[in-house]
Amino acid sequence: MSDPAERSALELRLDLHARRCSAEQLAREGLERIAASGLNAFLDVQPELTLAQARAADDRLATIARAGDDWRTTPLLGVPIAHKDIFVTRGWKSTAGSRMLADYVSPFDAAVVERLAAAGAVTLGKTHCDEFAMGSANENPHFGPVRNPWDESRISGGSSGGSAAAVAAGLVALATGTDTGGSVRQPAAMCGVTGIKPTYGRVSRDGMIAFASSLDQAGAIGRDARDCALLLAAMAGFDARDSTSLETAVPDWLGELAVADPATAQPLAGLRIGLPDEFFGAGVDDGVLAAVRQGLSALVALGATARPIRLPRTDLAIPAYYTIAPAEASSNLSRFDGVRYGHRASRYADLDDMYARTRAEGFGAEVKRRIIVGTYVLSHGYYDAYYVKAQQLRRLIADDFRTAFAEVDVIAGPVAPTTAWRIGEQTDDPVSNYLADIFTLPASLAGLPAMSVPCGADAGGLPVGLQLIAPWLEEGRLLRCAAALQQTTDWHRARAGRPAAPAASPGGAAG
């Protein structure tokens, strides 16, 4: 068997069921890679818990081998995964990347953790993230930055940067993430892996430490579209504990990809791709544009057609999002007050002083900034002027997508306007960080499924992601499109030290 760090989750699954390796072997090797890594991608590992899960998986695999049982009810049996530290997890710390929860261990599992455990996955640990998932760089003020495996002087992207870096570096085959305004897609793009955010409500938010409840959605990060389909299917489904959970069946996404004939010359024949003018204008790096157009040309070669469209309110996504999300954050984070759990200031004069000192010490600068902004826009006299207006803009942005999807099947463009910047380069410029989300925020505000697919690199060898957006509940359309691209290109196989060739030139739009 080749190096497990180079193998996809589906390949590892085949090896496990063929008994070419054991779950315990994979777990031990994964833990060794994590311990040797200098990326700071993990916030907590518990080797004894991991190995206990792996041994239980091996026992189950042995039973299946002896009795010929159907293992499809446990599709991830023995496969090592990691969870973003925004999902509460029994036995491991659940910190949300914050000093406020630095030593918190949850008494229960989040729904995502629970479902993936039921699918047989073995948890290697909890991955690093921006504090309370608020950020685009994973430069955490409490636990340090996550380093990009392509260039350790650069950010991994955020807020699921630990998960993306872990998959990109081969520390783990699959990882969970969350996407509120782009936090699966942006780090996936910057680390050269595949990441998908499903339709809002497709995956339960129960046990996900809340940032902005009307936007937060769990997502999947893997090597390729097939791995993401495997992970997402195990995570998704209705959950009565989440009032926003959708009562809709989970398709067999992986099975649908398997049915597709890889020898078909034009598997995307008939697929109409919309290219928003607003995604290809000023402010996007030439290297990013070149790689994205390279990816689009590959899709056209597979039978798709591309045409320009308009999403005229794209520029309103940032002010709308950075009004709505902080408002919800200020409400959600009010529970962290030093009384019930988490950090409490050691010295204070009275109850009010305890609240003030605890929150001042426990939260980092970006979280405080968003709490202050959110409290302001919800305050008397400003609620209608800011929060209500932002919600109205959100509706208009969703309407733009409805109009576009009457003419096209998928919308495509860059994930971010730049590749990963250097650690510390934008620490004192939060607005620049916010602008990195300009192309991911619209789909989040509309609750649409979207994903990042590797499409090459810029002239400096840094990976670039092609963003694909589909109508509600059409994750399968995204996965089919990405899988077809990955059957005929090698961009998703590039690794740090073995990068993809940069795109030739920015060129014109494919179509």
C-alpha positions in Angstrom: 0.0 0.0 0.0 1.3 3.5 -0.9 1.8 6.2 1.7 -1.6 6.8 3.4 -0.9 10.5 3.5 -1.1 10.5 -0.3 -4.4 8.4 -0.6 -7.9 9.6 -0.7 -10.6 8.7 1.8 -12.2 6.4 -0.7 -8.9 4.6 -1.4 -8.3 4.2 2.4 -11.8 2.8 2.7 -11.0 0.2 0.0 -7.7 -0.7 1.7 -9.5 -1.1 5.1 -12.1 -3.5 3.7 -9.5 -5.4 1.8 -7.6 -5.7 5.0 -4.5 -4.2 3.4 -4.2 -2.0 6.5 -5.9 -1.5 9.8 -7.8 1.4 11.3 -5.3 1.4 14.2 -2.4 1.6 11.8 -3.9 4.5 9.9 -4.8 6.3 13.2 -1.2 5.9 14.6 0.4 7.1 11.4 -2.0 10.1 11.3 -1.2 11.0 14.9 2.5 10.8 14.2 2.1 13.1 11.2 0.2 15.6 13.4 2.8 15.5 16.1 5.6 16.1 13.6 3.8 18.9 11.7 4.7 22.5 12.3 1.5 23.9 10.8 -0.4 24.4 14.0 -3.4 22.9 12.3 -4.7 21.1 15.4 -5.9 22.5 18.8 -6.4 19.2 20.6 -5.5 15.6 20.1 -6.3 12.7 22.4 -4.3 9.7 21.2 -5.9 7.2 23.6 -9.5 8.2 22.5 -8.5 8.0 18.9 -6.8 4.6 19.2 -9.8 3.3 21.1 -12.1 4.3 18.3 -9.7 2.8 15.8 -9.6 -0.6 17.6 -13.4 -0.6 17.7 -13.5 0.0 14.0 -11.0 -2.9 13.4 -13.3 -5.2 15.5 -16.2 -4.2 13.3 -14.2 -4.7 10.1 -13.2 -8.2 11.3 -16.9 -9.0 12.0 -17.8 -7.8 8.5 -15.1 -9.9 6.9 -16.1 -13.0 8.8 -19.9 -12.7 8.4 -20.0 -10.9 5.1 -22.1 -8.2 6.7 -23.2 -5.1 4.7 -20.8 -2.4 5.7 -22.6 0.4 3.8 -24.4 1.5 7.0 -21.0 2.6 8.2 -19.5 4.1 5.0 -16.5 5.7 6.9 -15.6 2.7 9.0 -12.0 3.1 10.1 -11.4 6.2 8.0 -9.5 8.9 9.9 -11.1 12.4 10.0 -10.7 15.6 12.0 -13.3 18.0 13.3 -13.2 21.8 13.2 -13.1 23.0 16.8 -16.4 24.6 16.4 -18.3 21.3 16.9 -18.6 20.2 20.5 -17.0 16.8 21.0 -17.0 14.5 24.1 -13.5 13.8 25.2 -11.8 16.5 23.2 -11.6 20.1 24.1 -14.2 22.3 22.3 -12.7 25.8 22.4 -14.1 27.5 19.2 -10.5 28.9 19.1 -11.1 31.2 22.0 -9.6 31.7 25.4 -13.2 32.0 26.6 -13.5 28.2 26.1 -9.9 27.2 26.4 -10.4 24.2 28.7 -14.1 23.4 27.9 -14.9 19.7 27.4 -18.5 19.2 26.2 -20.7 16.5 27.9 -22.2 15.7 24.5 -21.4 15.4 20.8 -22.6 17.8 18.1 -24.9 16.2 15.6 -22.2 16.2 12.9 -19.8 14.5 15.3 -22.5 12.0 16.3 -23.4 11.2 12.7 -19.8 10.7 11.6 -19.1 8.5 14.6 -22.2 6.4 13.6 -20.7 6.1 10.1 -17.6 4.6 11.6 -15.1 7.5 11.3 -12.1 7.7 13.6 -11.5 11.1 15.0 -7.8 12.2 15.0 -8.5 15.5 16.7 -9.9 19.0 16.7 -8.6 21.5 14.1 -7.7 25.1 14.6 -10.0 27.9 13.5 -10.5 31.6 13.7 -12.0 32.6 17.1 -15.7 31.7 17.1 -15.2 31.2 13.3 -14.9 35.0 12.8 -12.1 35.5 10.3 -10.6 34.9 6.9 -7.0 34.2 7.9 -6.8 31.9 10.9 -4.4 34.2 12.7 -5.8 33.3 16.0 -4.9 35.8 18.8 -4.9 33.1 21.5 -3.4 30.0 19.9 -1.3 31.4 17.0 -1.7 31.2 13.3 -2.3 28.1 11.1 0.4 27.9 8.5 -0.3 27.1 4.9 1.5 23.9 3.8 2.3 25.5 0.4 4.3 28.3 2.1 4.5 28.3 5.9 5.0 32.0 6.0 1.4 32.4 4.6 -2.1 32.1 6.0 -4.2 29.0 5.5 -7.4 31.0 5.0 -10.3 31.0 7.5 -12.1 30.2 9.4 -11.7 26.5 8.7 -8.0 27.0 8.1 -6.9 24.2 10.3 -9.1 21.7 8.5 -8.0 22.8 5.1 -4.3 22.8 6.0 -4.6 19.4 7.6 -6.1 17.8 4.5 -3.6 19.7 2.2 -0.7 18.4 4.2 -1.9 14.8 4.3 -2.4 14.9 8.1 -5.9 13.6 7.6 -7.9 12.5 4.6 -11.2 14.3 5.5 -12.1 17.2 7.8 -15.3 19.0 8.8 -15.6 22.7 8.5 -18.2 25.4 8.9 -19.1 28.1 6.4 -20.8 31.3 7.5 -19.5 33.6 4.8 -17.0 31.5 3.0 -15.1 29.7 5.8 -15.0 26.3 4.0 -14.5 27.6 0.4 -11.8 30.2 1.1 -9.4 28.1 3.0 -10.0 25.2 0.7 -9.0 27.4 -2.2 -5.9 28.8 -0.4 -4.7 25.3 0.6 -5.4 23.7 -2.8 -8.1 21.2 -1.6 -11.8 20.7 -2.3 -14.5 22.1 0.0 -18.2 22.2 -0.2 -20.8 24.3 1.7 -24.3 22.7 1.3 -27.6 24.4 1.2 -28.5 26.1 4.5 -30.3 23.6 6.6 -29.0 20.5 4.8 -26.7 19.7 7.8 -27.8 20.0 11.5 -26.3 22.9 13.5 -27.0 21.2 16.8 -23.9 21.3 18.9 -22.2 23.8 16.5 -20.9 26.7 18.6 -23.0 29.5 17.1 -21.6 32.6 15.3 -24.4 33.8 13.1 -27.3 31.3 13.3 -29.1 32.3 10.0 -25.8 31.8 8.1 -23.8 29.1 9.8 -23.6 25.8 7.9 -21.4 22.7 8.3 -19.4 21.7 5.3 -16.9 19.1 4.1 -13.2 19.4 3.1 -11.4 16.6 1.2 -8.9 15.8 -1.5 -11.5 15.7 -4.2 -15.2 15.8 -5.0 -15.8 12.1 -4.4 -14.3 12.3 -0.9 -16.5 15.4 -0.2 -19.5 13.5 -1.4 -18.7 10.6 0.9 -18.3 12.9 3.9 -21.2 15.2 3.2 -23.7 12.4 2.8 -22.7 11.0 6.2 -23.2 14.4 7.8 -26.4 15.5 6.2 -30.1 14.8 7.1 -33.0 16.1 9.1 -32.5 16.7 12.8 -35.4 17.7 15.0 -33.0 19.3 17.4 -32.3 22.0 14.9 -35.3 24.2 14.0 -33.7 25.2 10.7 -33.0 21.6 9.6 -34.6 20.7 6.3 -36.9 17.7 6.1 -35.6 16.5 2.8 -34.0 13.2 1.7 -30.2 13.0 1.4 -29.3 11.9 -2.2 -26.7 9.2 -2.8 -24.2 11.8 -4.1 -21.3 9.3 -4.2 -23.4 6.7 -6.0 -24.4 9.3 -8.6 -20.8 10.1 -9.3 -20.0 6.4 -9.6 -22.8 6.0 -12.3 -21.1 8.6 -14.5 -19.1 7.0 -17.3 -15.5 8.4 -16.9 -14.9 7.5 -20.6 -17.7 9.9 -21.8 -16.0 12.5 -23.9 -18.3 15.3 -22.8 -19.9 14.4 -19.4 -21.0 18.0 -18.9 -22.8 18.4 -22.2 -25.8 20.7 -21.8 -24.5 22.3 -18.6 -25.0 26.0 -18.7 -22.4 28.0 -16.7 -23.0 31.6 -15.8 -20.0 33.9 -15.3 -21.0 37.0 -13.3 -19.4 40.2 -14.6 -19.1 41.3 -11.0 -16.7 38.3 -10.2 -14.2 39.1 -13.0 -13.6 42.9 -12.6 -11.1 45.1 -11.0 -9.5 43.9 -7.7 -8.9 40.3 -8.7 -5.2 39.3 -9.1 -4.1 38.4 -12.6 -2.8 35.0 -11.4 -6.2 34.2 -9.9 -8.1 35.2 -13.0 -5.7 33.1 -15.2 -6.2 30.0 -13.1 -10.0 30.4 -12.9 -10.3 30.9 -16.7 -8.1 27.8 -17.1 -10.6 25.8 -15.0 -13.5 27.3 -17.0 -11.9 26.3 -20.3 -11.5 22.7 -19.0 -15.3 22.7 -18.1 -16.1 23.9 -21.6 -14.0 21.2 -23.1 -16.1 18.7 -21.1 -19.2 19.9 -22.9 -20.4 22.8 -20.8 -21.2 26.2 -22.2 -20.3 29.5 -20.5 -22.0 32.8 -20.8 -21.8 36.2 -19.0 -24.5 37.0 -16.5 -25.1 39.7 -13.9 -25.3 39.6 -10.2 -25.8 43.3 -9.8 -25.9 43.5 -6.0 -22.7 41.6 -5.4 -21.1 44.8 -4.0 -23.8 45.0 -1.4 -23.0 41.6 0.1 -20.2 42.8 2.3 -22.2 45.6 4.1 -25.2 43.3 4.4 -23.2 40.4 5.8 -21.1 42.6 8.1 -24.3 44.0 9.6 -26.3 40.7 9.9 -23.5 38.4 11.1 -22.2 40.7 13.9 -25.8 41.3 15.0 -26.4 37.6 15.4 -22.9 37.2 17.0 -23.6 39.8 19.6 -26.7 37.9 20.6 -25.1 34.4 20.5 -22.0 35.3 22.4 -23.9 37.1 25.2 -24.0 33.6 26.9 -20.2 33.7 27.5 -20.3 35.8 30.7 -18.1 33.9 33.1 -21.0 32.6 35.2 -21.9 29.2 33.8 -18.9 27.8 32.0 -15.7 29.0 30.3 -13.2 31.6 31.3 -13.9 33.9 34.3 -11.7 36.8 35.4 -9.7 36.0 38.5 -10.0 39.5 40.0 -13.0 41.8 40.0 -14.8 44.2 42.3 -18.5 43.2 41.7 -20.7 41.4 39.3 -20.7 44.0 36.6 -16.9 44.2 36.8 -16.7 40.4 36.6 -18.7 40.4 33.4 -16.6 43.2 31.9 -13.2 41.8 32.8 -14.2 38.2 31.8 -15.4 39.3 28.3 -12.4 41.7 27.9 -9.9 38.9 28.7 -11.7 36.0 27.0 -12.4 37.5 23.6 -9.9 38.6 21.0 -10.0 41.9 19.2 -11.9 40.7 16.1 -14.6 39.1 18.2 -14.9 42.2 20.3 -15.2 44.3 17.2 -18.1 42.3 15.9 -19.9 42.2 19.2 -19.7 46.0 19.4 -20.9 46.4 15.8 -23.7 43.9 16.3 -24.9 45.5 19.5 -24.9 48.9 17.9 -26.9 47.9 14.8 -29.5 46.2 17.1 -29.8 49.1 19.4 -32.8 51.4 19.6 -32.8 54.0 16.9 -30.5 52.0 14.6 -32.2 48.7 14.2 -34.4 49.8 11.3 -31.7 51.9 9.7 -29.1 49.1 9.7 -30.3 45.6 10.6 -33.6 45.7 8.8 -32.0 47.3 5.7 -29.4 44.6 5.6 -32.1 41.9 5.7 -33.8 43.6 2.8 -30.5 43.7 0.9 -30.2 40.0 1.6 -33.5 39.3 0.0 -32.5 41.3 -3.1 -29.2 39.3 -3.4 -31.2 36.1 -3.2 -33.5 37.5 -5.9 -30.4 38.1 -8.2 -29.5 34.4 -7.9 -33.1 33.3 -8.7 -33.0 35.5 -11.9 -29.6 34.1 -12.9 -30.6 30.4 -12.3 -33.6 30.9 -14.7 -30.9 31.1 -17.4 -28.0 29.0 -16.2 -27.4 25.8 -14.2 -24.3 26.7 -12.3 -22.5 30.0 -11.5 -18.7 30.1 -11.5 -15.9 32.5 -10.7 -13.0 33.0 -8.2 -13.4 31.9 -4.6 -11.2 34.9 -3.5 -9.6 37.8 -5.3 -6.1 36.8 -4.1 -4.1 33.8 -3.1 -2.9 33.4 0.5 -1.2 36.4 1.9 1.7 36.5 4.4 1.0 36.0 8.1 0.8 39.4 9.7 0.4 41.3 6.5 -3.2 42.3 7.1 -3.5 41.9 10.9 -4.1 45.6 11.4 -6.4 46.0 8.5 -9.7 44.1 9.1 -11.4 45.7 6.1 -8.9 44.0 3.8 -9.8 40.7 5.4 -13.5 41.4 4.9 -12.9 42.2 1.2 -11.4 38.7 0.8 -15.0 37.4 1.2 -16.5 39.4 -1.6 -17.2 36.4 -3.9 -18.3 33.9 -1.2 -20.7 36.1 0.8 -23.5 36.3 -1.8 -24.1 32.5 -1.8 -24.0 32.4 2.0 -26.6 35.2 2.3 -28.8 33.4 -0.2 -28.4 30.0 1.6 -27.1 28.4 -1.6 -24.8 25.4 -2.0 -21.3 26.3 -3.2 -17.9 24.8 -3.4 -14.2 25.4 -4.1 -12.4 23.2 -6.6 -8.7 23.5 -7.3 -7.9 25.0 -10.7 -4.2 25.5 -10.7 -1.8 28.1 -9.2 -0.7 31.6 -9.6 2.8 32.6 -10.9 4.2 32.1 -7.4 2.9 28.5 -7.2 0.1 29.3 -4.7 -3.1 27.4 -5.2 -6.3 29.0 -6.7 -9.9 27.8 -6.2 -12.7 27.8 -8.8 -16.0 28.6 -7.0 -19.1 26.8 -8.2 -22.6 27.8 -7.0 -25.9 26.0 -7.6 -29.6 26.4 -6.8 -30.9 25.3 -3.5 -30.5 21.6 -2.7 -28.5 21.0 -5.9 -25.3 19.9 -4.2 -25.2 16.9 -6.6 -24.9 19.3 -9.6 -21.8 20.9 -8.0 -20.3 17.5 -7.2 -20.9 16.1 -10.7 -19.3 19.2 -12.2 -16.3 19.1 -9.9 -15.8 15.3 -10.3 -15.9 15.6 -14.1 -13.2 18.3 -13.9 -11.1 16.2 -11.6 -11.3 13.1 -13.9 -9.6 15.0 -16.6 -7.2 17.4 -14.8 -4.6 16.9 -12.0 -4.9 20.2 -10.2 -6.5 18.5 -7.2 -3.5 16.1 -7.0 -1.0 18.9 -6.6 0.8 19.0 -3.2 3.1 21.4 -1.5 6.5 20.7 -3.1 4.8 19.2 -6.1 2.6 22.2 -7.3 0.4 22.5 -10.3 1.8 24.5 -13.2 0.7 28.2 -13.2 -1.9 29.3 -15.7 -0.4 30.9 -18.8 -2.2 34.3 -18.8 -5.4 35.9 -17.7 -6.9 35.6 -21.1 -10.6 36.0 -21.9 -13.6 34.2 -20.4 -14.2 30.7 -21.6 -17.4 30.4 -23.5 
